[in-house]
């Protein structure tokens, strides 16, 4: 009850995964200056690739997530679909918000199978990343370990 009466400059939410998770936030929208939700770049995995827009370097543009949901792709990535629906609900909520679309997290708590796929590709000598090596804007992978990011080490 004490928290409900306070005004918050910002709320950072690491655990909202679907539109229903927004109910307590939306009900207090007048007391929240900025709502920051941790989303994912996996939102694009639930979208129809036919609606993708690309920038000059070939990367997907943010508006690529605004088109139709591809049911088959969404079924393969329920996490991305949930975050996409969450972002769409936020857009209709009246909240001032930012959705941070973070890339894949690898490590002890990864549960999507992406880490296994990455390691398998590396072992087989296959290319990894989103662009061909040498292509303008290619970046490859950057790793930050738990101890470096201020989080749990390991």
HELIX and SHEET records of a PDB file:
HELIX    1   1 UNK A   19  UNK A   22  5                                   4    
HELIX    2   2 UNK A   23  UNK A   26  1                                   4    
HELIX    3   3 UNK A   29  UNK A   31  5                                   3    
HELIX    4   4 UNK A   41  UNK A   46  5                                   6    
HELIX    5   5 UNK A   49  UNK A   51  5                                   3    
HELIX    6   6 UNK A   62  UNK A   65  5                                   4    
HELIX    7   7 UNK A   71  UNK A   76  1                                   6    
HELIX    8   8 UNK A   78  UNK A   93  1                                  16    
HELIX    9   9 UNK A  114  UNK A  123  1                                  10    
SHEET    1   A 3 UNK A   8  UNK A  13  0                                        
SHEET    2   A 3 UNK A  32  UNK A  40  1                                        
SHEET    3   A 3 UNK A  97  UNK A 102  1                                        
END                                                                             
